[in-house]
Amino acid sequence: KPVRVGECVEFFGEGYHIGKSSITVYIVVKISAALVGETIEAFRYTTVMVSIDSKLKSLPFPIAIQNTGNYCPKTDKNPV
C-alpha cells in the first residue's frame, strides 16, 4: 500500500528476537521530490540496535536508514 509522509510503518513485518524479548523494527518515511522521480528517506526508530543493512538490498526504491535510538510505536501516526 502507498506510504504517506511521516507515516510509521512496520519494517517488512518482521519481528527481531533479541534474548527473551521480541521487537519489531519500524521506519518513518519522508517523501521528498528529486530532480527525476522521488526519493524516500526512511528513519528507523527502535529501542534496540538492529542491523538491517542486508534487508535494504531487496527494497524496490532508494532508501537511506538513520538510527535514532528512539522507538516508534505502530499506533503513532506522526512520531517525528
Backbone as JSON Lines, residues from 0, in Angstrom:
{"i":0,"aa":"K","n":[0.84,-1.19,0.0],"ca":[0.0,0.0,0.0],"c":[0.88,1.25,0.0]}
{"i":1,"aa":"P","n":[0.34,2.37,-0.49],"ca":[1.12,3.6,-0.53],"c":[1.5,4.07,0.87]}
{"i":2,"aa":"V","n":[2.67,4.66,0.99],"ca":[3.14,5.14,2.29],"c":[3.05,6.66,2.31]}
{"i":3,"aa":"R","n":[2.42,7.18,3.36],"ca":[2.25,8.62,3.48],"c":[3.44,9.26,4.19]}
{"i":4,"aa":"V","n":[3.61,10.55,3.96],"ca":[4.7,11.27,4.6],"c":[4.52,11.26,6.11]}
{"i":5,"aa":"G","n":[5.58,10.91,6.82],"ca":[5.53,10.88,8.28],"c":[4.84,9.66,8.85]}
{"i":6,"aa":"E","n":[4.44,8.73,8.0],"ca":[3.75,7.54,8.49],"c":[4.75,6.57,9.11]}
{"i":7,"aa":"C","n":[4.33,5.94,10.19],"ca":[5.16,4.94,10.85],"c":[4.74,3.57,10.33]}
{"i":8,"aa":"V","n":[5.63,2.9,9.61],"ca":[5.28,1.62,9.02],"c":[6.16,0.52,9.59]}
{"i":9,"aa":"E","n":[5.62,-0.69,9.59],"ca":[6.35,-1.84,10.09],"c":[7.35,-2.3,9.04]}
{"i":10,"aa":"F","n":[8.59,-2.49,9.44],"ca":[9.65,-2.85,8.51],"c":[9.55,-4.32,8.13]}
{"i":11,"aa":"F","n":[9.04,-4.6,6.94],"ca":[8.91,-5.96,6.42],"c":[8.01,-6.84,7.29]}
{"i":12,"aa":"G","n":[7.37,-6.27,8.3],"ca":[6.51,-7.07,9.17],"c":[7.27,-8.12,9.95]}
{"i":13,"aa":"E","n":[8.57,-7.93,10.09],"ca":[9.38,-8.93,10.78],"c":[9.63,-8.55,12.23]}
{"i":14,"aa":"G","n":[9.6,-9.53,13.1],"ca":[9.96,-9.31,14.5],"c":[11.38,-9.79,14.73]}
{"i":15,"aa":"Y","n":[12.17,-8.98,15.39],"ca":[13.54,-9.36,15.68],"c":[13.63,-9.87,17.11]}
{"i":16,"aa":"H","n":[14.06,-11.12,17.25],"ca":[14.14,-11.73,18.58],"c":[15.52,-11.5,19.18]}
{"i":17,"aa":"I","n":[15.56,-10.75,20.26],"ca":[16.83,-10.49,20.93],"c":[16.69,-10.94,22.38]}
{"i":18,"aa":"G","n":[17.37,-12.0,22.73],"ca":[17.24,-12.55,24.07],"c":[15.84,-13.08,24.27]}
{"i":19,"aa":"K","n":[15.2,-12.71,25.36],"ca":[13.84,-13.16,25.63],"c":[12.81,-12.18,25.09]}
{"i":20,"aa":"S","n":[13.28,-11.01,24.64],"ca":[12.34,-10.01,24.15],"c":[12.24,-10.05,22.63]}
{"i":21,"aa":"S","n":[11.08,-9.73,22.13],"ca":[10.86,-9.68,20.69],"c":[10.42,-8.28,20.3]}
{"i":22,"aa":"I","n":[11.15,-7.66,19.38],"ca":[10.79,-6.32,18.96],"c":[10.53,-6.3,17.46]}
{"i":23,"aa":"T","n":[9.84,-5.3,17.01],"ca":[9.62,-5.1,15.59],"c":[10.2,-3.75,15.19]}
{"i":24,"aa":"V","n":[10.95,-3.75,14.13],"ca":[11.58,-2.52,13.68],"c":[10.61,-1.77,12.79]}
{"i":25,"aa":"Y","n":[10.42,-0.5,13.09],"ca":[9.55,0.34,12.28],"c":[10.37,1.43,11.62]}
{"i":26,"aa":"I","n":[9.87,1.91,10.49],"ca":[10.54,3.02,9.84],"c":[9.55,4.14,9.61]}
{"i":27,"aa":"V","n":[10.03,5.36,9.74],"ca":[9.22,6.53,9.44],"c":[9.72,7.1,8.12]}
{"i":28,"aa":"V","n":[8.83,7.23,7.17],"ca":[9.25,7.66,5.84],"c":[8.89,9.1,5.59]}
{"i":29,"aa":"K","n":[9.79,9.79,4.9],"ca":[9.52,11.13,4.43],"c":[9.79,11.14,2.93]}
{"i":30,"aa":"I","n":[8.85,11.64,2.17],"ca":[8.99,11.67,0.72],"c":[9.41,13.06,0.28]}
{"i":31,"aa":"S","n":[10.49,13.13,-0.46],"ca":[10.95,14.42,-0.97],"c":[11.16,14.32,-2.48]}
{"i":32,"aa":"A","n":[10.8,15.39,-3.18],"ca":[10.92,15.38,-4.63],"c":[12.38,15.45,-5.05]}
{"i":33,"aa":"A","n":[12.73,14.69,-6.04],"ca":[14.08,14.74,-6.59],"c":[14.01,15.33,-8.0]}
{"i":34,"aa":"L","n":[15.15,15.53,-8.64],"ca":[15.15,16.07,-10.0],"c":[14.38,15.15,-10.93]}
{"i":35,"aa":"V","n":[14.58,13.86,-10.75],"ca":[13.84,12.88,-11.54],"c":[13.19,11.9,-10.59]}
{"i":36,"aa":"G","n":[11.88,11.84,-10.59],"ca":[11.17,10.92,-9.71],"c":[11.21,11.38,-8.27]}
{"i":37,"aa":"E","n":[11.13,10.43,-7.36],"ca":[11.13,10.74,-5.95],"c":[12.1,9.84,-5.21]}
{"i":38,"aa":"T","n":[12.66,10.36,-4.13],"ca":[13.49,9.53,-3.26],"c":[12.83,9.44,-1.91]}
{"i":39,"aa":"I","n":[13.03,8.33,-1.26],"ca":[12.41,8.11,0.04],"c":[13.49,8.0,1.1]}
{"i":40,"aa":"E","n":[13.4,8.85,2.1],"ca":[14.32,8.77,3.22],"c":[13.59,8.11,4.37]}
{"i":41,"aa":"A","n":[14.14,7.03,4.86],"ca":[13.47,6.31,5.94],"c":[14.31,6.39,7.2]}
{"i":42,"aa":"F","n":[13.67,6.74,8.28],"ca":[14.36,6.85,9.55],"c":[13.88,5.73,10.47]}
{"i":43,"aa":"R","n":[14.84,4.99,10.99],"ca":[14.49,3.82,11.8],"c":[14.37,4.22,13.27]}
{"i":44,"aa":"Y","n":[13.29,3.79,13.87],"ca":[13.06,4.05,15.29],"c":[12.95,2.71,16.01]}
{"i":45,"aa":"T","n":[13.87,2.43,16.89],"ca":[13.83,1.16,17.6],"c":[14.53,1.29,18.95]}
{"i":46,"aa":"T","n":[14.12,0.46,19.88],"ca":[14.72,0.51,21.21],"c":[16.0,-0.3,21.27]}
{"i":47,"aa":"V","n":[16.22,-1.15,20.27],"ca":[17.41,-2.0,20.25],"c":[18.15,-1.79,18.93]}
{"i":48,"aa":"M","n":[19.46,-1.74,19.01],"ca":[20.25,-1.57,17.8],"c":[20.17,-2.85,16.97]}
{"i":49,"aa":"V","n":[19.58,-2.76,15.81],"ca":[19.42,-3.94,14.97],"c":[20.01,-3.65,13.59]}
{"i":50,"aa":"S","n":[20.8,-4.57,13.11],"ca":[21.41,-4.4,11.8],"c":[20.44,-4.86,10.72]}
{"i":51,"aa":"I","n":[20.04,-3.92,9.86],"ca":[19.08,-4.28,8.81],"c":[19.63,-3.94,7.44]}
{"i":52,"aa":"D","n":[20.93,-3.69,7.36],"ca":[21.54,-3.31,6.1],"c":[21.32,-4.35,5.02]}
{"i":53,"aa":"S","n":[21.38,-5.63,5.4],"ca":[21.22,-6.69,4.42],"c":[19.81,-6.75,3.86]}
{"i":54,"aa":"K","n":[18.85,-6.2,4.64],"ca":[17.46,-6.23,4.2],"c":[17.19,-5.16,3.14]}
{"i":55,"aa":"L","n":[17.99,-4.12,3.12],"ca":[17.71,-2.97,2.27],"c":[17.91,-3.25,0.79]}
{"i":56,"aa":"K","n":[18.73,-4.24,0.49],"ca":[19.04,-4.52,-0.91],"c":[17.81,-5.0,-1.68]}
{"i":57,"aa":"S","n":[16.82,-5.52,-0.97],"ca":[15.64,-6.04,-1.65],"c":[14.54,-5.0,-1.8]}
{"i":58,"aa":"L","n":[14.77,-3.78,-1.28],"ca":[13.76,-2.75,-1.4],"c":[13.7,-2.23,-2.83]}
{"i":59,"aa":"P","n":[12.49,-1.96,-3.33],"ca":[12.31,-1.54,-4.73],"c":[12.5,-0.05,-4.94]}
{"i":60,"aa":"F","n":[13.03,0.68,-3.95],"ca":[13.24,2.11,-4.13],"c":[14.46,2.55,-3.33]}
{"i":61,"aa":"P","n":[15.06,3.68,-3.7],"ca":[16.23,4.17,-2.97],"c":[15.84,4.49,-1.53]}
{"i":62,"aa":"I","n":[16.69,4.09,-0.6],"ca":[16.34,4.29,0.8],"c":[17.6,4.55,1.61]}
{"i":63,"aa":"A","n":[17.47,5.44,2.59],"ca":[18.59,5.72,3.48],"c":[18.12,5.51,4.91]}
{"i":64,"aa":"I","n":[18.88,4.76,5.68],"ca":[18.48,4.44,7.05],"c":[19.34,5.22,8.03]}
{"i":65,"aa":"Q","n":[18.68,5.84,8.97],"ca":[19.39,6.56,10.04],"c":[18.84,6.09,11.37]}
{"i":66,"aa":"N","n":[19.72,5.54,12.21],"ca":[19.28,5.03,13.5],"c":[19.27,6.16,14.51]}
{"i":67,"aa":"T","n":[18.1,6.41,15.1],"ca":[17.98,7.5,16.06],"c":[17.95,6.99,17.49]}
{"i":68,"aa":"G","n":[17.73,5.67,17.68],"ca":[17.67,5.13,19.02],"c":[16.33,5.35,19.68]}
{"i":69,"aa":"N","n":[15.38,5.93,18.96],"ca":[14.05,6.15,19.51],"c":[13.09,5.07,19.05]}
{"i":70,"aa":"Y","n":[12.06,4.84,19.83],"ca":[11.08,3.81,19.49],"c":[9.87,4.44,18.83]}
{"i":71,"aa":"C","n":[9.46,3.87,17.74],"ca":[8.31,4.37,17.01],"c":[7.16,3.38,17.15]}
{"i":72,"aa":"P","n":[6.18,3.66,18.0],"ca":[5.04,2.76,18.17],"c":[4.22,2.67,16.89]}
{"i":73,"aa":"K","n":[3.61,1.51,16.68],"ca":[2.83,1.31,15.46],"c":[1.61,2.23,15.45]}
{"i":74,"aa":"T","n":[1.13,2.62,16.62],"ca":[-0.07,3.44,16.7],"c":[0.23,4.93,16.56]}
{"i":75,"aa":"D","n":[1.51,5.26,16.56],"ca":[1.89,6.67,16.47],"c":[1.86,7.11,15.01]}
{"i":76,"aa":"K","n":[0.97,8.05,14.69],"ca":[0.81,8.46,13.3],"c":[1.85,9.48,12.88]}
{"i":77,"aa":"N","n":[2.36,10.24,13.82],"ca":[3.35,11.26,13.49],"c":[4.4,11.35,14.58]}
{"i":78,"aa":"P","n":[5.36,10.42,14.59],"ca":[6.33,10.32,15.68],"c":[7.46,11.35,15.62]}
{"i":79,"aa":"V","n":[7.59,12.04,14.51],"ca":[8.72,12.97,14.4],"c":[8.37,14.35,14.9]}
